[in-house]
């Protein structure tokens, strides 16, 4: 796809190189090996649309003042037929380029010809990537952290796909281990309390206290009566756990679908244990001499693995010692494998069995200490965890309502659930606001999310799209249609507001690339806000109705291109682009 900003940068660099070669040929400048020609966009557009520091960088090698080099280049720049109308020297030797009508016209042509594919690239073509996100324990309702992780993971997956990758979305169901035992014991206690009375049956000290556990116990009893009252304890717990999961998992899928999230795979932890894959993975670590036995348990030499990795990275021994690295239990003395062992097996499955080139997990910041341990274990298995596993750590969410902290959930009495949230605010608002920069703590204001004014950034962006749609309908009713880009006289849209809007449209390609590179799709939120602002400024400064047909059509084309890019950006975020508001 056409990346018009990169094309202009490449052209400015080539024009500069050609000018330098010409200056060498006629003896004005000496010949030297020049590594590159850096071209950037100046912060102040008064300094041109693009600038190169070539003259400053080459001054030492050429043994001439930067301005003298820049002057020699300027005199030999062959701008005819290029995207640039003019160039000039500024400051100590910057060479600034000014775009001409051809570039602005090609931006509109690219938006028109590429349609919904505008902004796509193939940088990740041929790459098979899994994004695993949310993966909430199925022992209770999904909470606010899951709400944030859901939109970050889903939007990141969309961006990676837009950049050419073959992407799979996955939910890891923790349906085995200690939390399921605790889940079963909690339902069991509530179930027996219904039969024998609350005072007659103690509730586990570390049990799940939510009302959802009471609901599950009541639902099982309503369907099956008191049949489990005198059953074997282990059989009773297994039955109640299976029942609880049969209720909670469909509810999770329903809530996530409401949140516009659909997974390609729901992967069950229990399948790793039942197939023997956890045991096999641990055996491989043992065969590679990365485990040892102590106190009846099997331990992973985590400290040794991580220390070796840190040494390869150039860390000093004194700094490594300060970390006080510790080993991890893989198999307890009772013969049960730990969650960490299952997690290693799960990620081995992702990389070795299913063959993903890259695995990306979206985790809460409280999992920070787990990252290096897991990568190290995969390295020990020869799976290059250091490079093939990436973790996006997201910070906590602080929930507000009109500036005041919200702490309690109306349903559970403990934490705000995803379901509670979507009862309070529109899905699109939740998706927009949670798609904030992952490594910063965010404040989600329920009051702001439902406001219908420019203070609400989503409303501001959606209003820009709806406003353009309304404009197009009104103009069409008057017989004025959007022309093809090739029919637009670009001289008609050469004003500051018009050119600023076109430059903003061109930026979309780079924003998509940065979002994928940094695993940070919040670039798109910020971009769309600025695009909406550019359009509103353009619409205020540039009349359409009442102008000549040629001018009105040119500006109408520009507005329509803004509409198309706003729509594409919102689509990447999983947010609707309303045509009326």
N, C-alpha and C positions, 0 to 999 in steps of 0.2 A: 504494500500500500504506500501511497505517496506521503512522505513526511516532509512537508513543505519547509519547515524551519531547518531541518537537517540538510535538505537540498540547497537552501540558501547558504548555510554555513559551508557546505562542501564547495559550492561555487565560489564563495569569497576566498576560501583557502586556495583554490586552484588559480583564481585570478591573481592572487598575491604571488604564488609560486611562479606563474608565467611571467609576471612583471619582474620578479627577481632574476629569472633566467635571461630575460631580455637585457637587464642591466648588466649582467655578467658578460653577455655576448658583446655588448658595445663598450665594455671596459669601464663602465661607471662604478660598478661594485666588484670586489674581488670574489672569487669562487670559494665557497666553504661548504662543508657538509651541514645541512640544515635538517634537524630531526623531524620537525613538524611545524605546521602553521596553525596556531591556536586561534579560533574564532569564537567570540562570545556575543551575547546580547547585552548592551549597556543598560545599567539600571535607569539612567536618564535618557529618554528617547531623543533629547536635544543633541546627544552625542552620536546620532545615527541609529540605524536599525541593527547593524552588526559592526563589530570592531575586532581588529586583530592587533596583537602585541608583538607581531613578528619582528618589527624593527627593534624593539627593546630587547627581545630575546636574542637576536642575532648580532647585537652591537659588539659584544666582546669578540665573537668569532670573526666578524668583518672589520673590526678595529676602526669603526666609524661611529659618529654620534647617531643616536636613534632617529633624530629628526632628519638628518641628512639621508639616512637609509630610506625613511618613509617618503621623503621628497622624490628620491629616485624611483621608488615603486609607483608613486602617484602619477608621475609623468609617463609611465609605461603601462598603466592599467588599461586593458582593452575591454571596456564595459559594453560596447555595442553587442546587442543580441543576448545580453545577460539579464539577470533579475534586477540589476542595479542601475539607477539613473546617474548617480554621482558618488564621489568619494572625497574625503578631505583629511587633513592631518590635524590632530588635536593633542594638547598637552605635551608630554615629553617625547612623543613619537607614536601615538596611537594612529592607526589608519582606519577611519570610520567609513562605512558604506551605507548608502541610502537606497531603499527599495524603490522600484518603479512599478508601474501599473501591471506589468506582466505577472509579477509574483502574486499580487493581490487577486488578479483574475484567476490564476491557477489554483489558489486556495479554494475559491468558490467552485471551480470546476471539479476539484478533488472531492469536496463535500457532496456535490451533486452526483458524480459518477460512482462513488463508492457507497453512497447511501448508508445503510445500517452497518456496513463494514468499515466506515470511515474511522480511522484511529487504530485499526487492527495492525498487527505486525506479525512477523514470522520468527521472532527472535528465539522462541521456545519450540519451534516446529521439531517434531520427532522426539520430544521429551515426554515421558510418561510420568505424571505427577499425581500423587495422592494428597488430598487435604483432609485431615481428620480433625473434626471440631465438635464441640459440645460434649459428646461422650459422657453425659451425666449419669451418675448412678441411678439405676431404675428403681430406687427404693423410696422415691418421693417426687414431689413436683419439681420441675426445673425452675431455677431461681434467676436473679438478675445477672449473675455472672454468666450463666448459660445464654441469656438473652444477648449479652454483648458478644460472647464467643461465637454465637450462631451467625450473626450478621457479618462479623469479621471474616470467619471462615468461608461463608457462602459467597461473599463479595470478592474475596481474594481468589477463590476458585474461578469465578466469572472472569476476573481480570487475567489470570494465567491462561485461561482458555482463549481469551481475546488476543493473547500474544502467541497463539499457535500451539500451546501445549495440549496433550491429551490428558484431561483432568478427571479424576474420580473423587467424589465426595463420600466420606465414610464416617459412620457413627460406631464407636466401639462400646458394646454393651457389656458392662461389668456385672455379669450374671453368675459369678462364682466368687468364692472366697469369704473373708470375714464379714464384709458389709451385707452379704446375702444371709449369712447366719444370723446377724443382728436383726436384719429385716424380718426373718422368719420368727425369731424369738419375740420381737415386738408385736407382730400380728397375733402370735400365739397367746401372749399375755392378755391382749385386749379381747381376743375371742373367748378365752376361759373366764375373764372377768364378766363378760356378758352372761355367761352361764352360771357362774358361782358367786358373782358379786365382786366389786373392785377391792374390797378389804380382804377378800379371801385369796387373791392371787397377786403376788408382788410383781411390780413392773421392773424389768432390767434397768440397772442404774445408767447404763450407756445406751439404752434403747432409743428408738426414734419416737419423739414425743408428739409429732404432728397429728392434726385431726384426720389427715388422710389415712393414717394407720387404723384409727377407730372406724373410719368409713369402710376400709377393706375387711376388717373383722366382721362388721355388721353385714356387709354384702355377702361374705361367705356363709355366715350363719343363716341369712335369709334364703340363700339358695340351697344349702345342704343341711341345715338344722344343726343338732348337737352331736352329729355322728363322730366327730373327732374328739369329743370330750374325754373318752377313756381309751383313745388310741395310743399306740406306741409313740413316745415323744419325738423320736427322730422322724418317723413316718408322718406325724402330724405337722412338724415343721416343714418338711419337704413339700407336703401338699399345700400348706398355706403360702410358702414362698412361691411355688408355681402359680398359685391363684393370684397372688399379688402382682407378679410379673405379667400375668396374662391381662391384668387390668391396666397396669402402669405403662407398659410399653406401647399399646395402641393409643393411650392418652398422649404419650410423648410424641408419637408420630402425628397425631391430630393437631397438637399445639404447634409443632414445627411446620406442618403444612399451612396452618393459619398464618404463620410467620413467613410464608413463602419459601420454605426450605424443604427441598426434596433430596434425599440421599440416594446414591447409586448402590451403596452397600451398607447393611447393618451387620456388623461382624460380632459374633458372640464369644466372649472370653471362655465360656464353658467348652466350646468346640476345641480349643487348644488343649485343655486338660483331657477331654474325652478321647481325643485322637492320639494322645501320647506325645504331642508335639512339644509341650513344655519340658517333659522329661528328656526328650531327645535333644532339645536345645541345651539343657543343663549338662547332659552327657558330652556334648561337643565342647563345651567350655572346660569340662574336666579332662577330656582327651587332649586339649591344648595346654593343659597344666595351668589353668587359671582359677582352679578351685582348691579348697582344702577342707578337712573336717575338723570341727572343734565342738566340744560339749554335745556331741551327737548330731549337730547340725552341719549342713554343707554351706560353705562360705565362698563368695566370689572375691578374688583378689583385686577389689575395686581400687584400693589405694595404689597398688603397684601399677595397674593399667593406666590410671589417671596421671600418676607421676611420670610415667614414661611418655605419655602424650605431651605433658607440660614441658618436659626436657626437649622434646622435638621442636616445640614452639619457642625454645630459647629461654625458658624460665630458669632462674637461679635456684640452686638447691635450698638456700636459706628461705627463699620465698615459698618454695613448695612445702617445706617443713612447717611454715606458719599456717598453712591451710589445714593441718591436722586431718589429713585424708583418712577415711575409714572404709573398712570392708563391709560387704552386704551379705545377709543371709539369703540363700536361694531355696534351701529346703530345710524346714524346721526339724527339730528332733523327733516330732510326732509323725514325720514323713510327708507332711503337707508342703506344697510349694508356695512361696511367698508371691505377693502381687508383683514384686520386682521381677521375679523369674518369669511370670506370665507376660509381663510387659516386654521383656527381652525377646521372648518367643514370638509375641505378636509382631514386633518390629522386624524380626528375622523373617517372618512370614511375608511381610510387606515387601522386603527387599529381595530375599532369596527365592521365594516361591512365586510371588506375583510379579516380580521383576520391575518394580517402580524405580525410575531413575532418581527421583527425588521424593522424599516424604516430608510433609509439612504438618506439624501439630500446632494447634492453637490451644494454649494452656493458660491457666491463671498464674499470676506472678508468684503465688505461694509454691509453685512447682519448680522454682528456679534451681534449687539444689539438686533436682533430679536430672537436669539436662545433661551435664557432663558425665554423670554416672551411666546413663543410658547410651550415650554416644560411645563411651569407652567400652562398654560391653559389646556393642556392635562391632567396634574396631577389633576387639579380641576374637570375634567370630569371622574376621576377614571381610566384613561387609562395608567398610569405609563409612562408619557412622558419622565421623567428623564432617564429611562433605555431602553425604546423601540424606542425612536427617537434619532438618531445620526446625527450630521451635520459635513460634511467635508467642511471646509472653505478654499478656494483657493485664493492665492494672485494674484496681477495684472501681466500682461504680458507686457514686454517692447520689442517692435519689432525693430530689427536692420537689416541693410543690409551691410555686410562686416564691421561691427563695428559702422556704422553710424545709428542714430535713424531714423526710418520711422514713419511719423505721419499721412500722408494723404492717403485717399483711392481714387483710380482712378475713382471709380464708384459713391460714395456718397459725396465725398469732406469732409467727417467728420471722420469716423472710418474705419479701415480695417475690412472688412467682412470675414466670413468663405469662401464665394465664391471667393473673391479676393485672399485669402490665398492659396486656392487649385489651383488657376490659376498660382501661383508663384512657389509652391513647390509640390513634389509628396505627395500623401495622406499618404503613409507609413512614410515619413519623418515628416510630421505634427503630426501624431499619436505618433511617437517615442519621439519627442522633447517636446510635450505638456504633456507627461506622466512623468513630473518632480515632485519632492516632493511638495505636494499641499500647504504646509504652508510657502513656500518661494517664493519671487518674482522671476520670471524667465525672462531671456533674450532669445528671439527667433531670431536667426540670419538667415535670408533668404539665405544669401550667403553660410554659413556653411552647411545649410540643403541640398544644391544641390551639394556640393563638393564630388568628387569621390576620396577621399584619407583617410588616417587613422585619420586625424583630425576630420572627421565626424564620430561620434560614431556608427551611424546606418550603415553606409557604412562598417566600420571596422567589425561589427558583421556579417552583411550579407556576406561580403567577406570571412569570416572564414567558413561560411556554404557552400558557393559556391566552395571554395577551396577544402573542403573535398569531395564534390560531384564530382568535377573534378578528384580528386585523386582516388576515388572509381571506376570511369569509366575507368581511365587509367590502374589501376591495374587489373580490370576485363578483359580488352582487352588483357592483358598479361597472363590471365589465373589464376590470384590470386583473390580469393573470400573471402569475410568476413566470418570468421568461427563463429560457435555458441559459446557463452560465455563459456559453459562447456568444450569446446575443446581447450581453450586457456591455454597455460602454463604460469601462472602468474609470474614465475621466469624470463620470457623473458621481462617483463615490470616492473621491480623493480627499475628502475633508478629514480632520483629525479624529472625530468620533467614529466615522465610518472605517477608517484604517485601523483604529484601535480595536474595533470589533472583529475585523478580519484577522488581525494578528492573534487575538484571543482564540478564534476558531482554529487557527493553525497550531496553537499550543496543545490542543487535545491529544494529539499523537504522542507528544513527549510526556504528558501527564499519565497516559496509560502505561507507557514504558517504565516510568519511575515507580508507579504503583506496584507493578510486577517485580521490579528489581528490589525494592525495599520492603516488599510484603506489607505495603501500607496503602490500602485503597482509599484512605481519607484524603489523599491527594485529589481524588475526584470530587469530593464534597467541596473542598476549597475552590477548585477550578470552576465548578458549576456556579458557585456564588459570585465569582468574579465575572464569569460569562454573563450571568443575569444582570449584574451591575453594568457591564459594558453595553448590553442591549438597552437597558433603561436609559442610559446616558445618550446613546445613539438616538433612541426614539424621541427623547426630549429635544435634542438638538436638530434633528433632521426630519422635517415634515415629509409625508408621503401623499396624503390626500391634498388635492389642490395644486400639486406641482405638475410640471410637464410630464407627458406619458413616459418619455425616455428616462427622466430622473426618477419618477415614481416607481417604474419597473425595476430600475437598478437597485433602489433602496428596498423594494419589496423582495428582491432576490436575496439580498443580504439578510433581511429579517427571516426569510424562510430557511436559510442556511443555519442561522442561529437556532431556530426551532429544531432542526434536525439534530444538531449536536447536543442541545439540551436533552432531547429525547434519548439519544444514545447513552449519554452519561448517566441519566436517571435509570435507564434499563440495566446498566452494569451494576448499579446499586440495588437492583431489585425493587425499584420505586416506580410507580405509575407516573405518566406525564399527562395530566388532565388537559383536555381541550377547552373546557369551560370551567369557570370558578365564580 
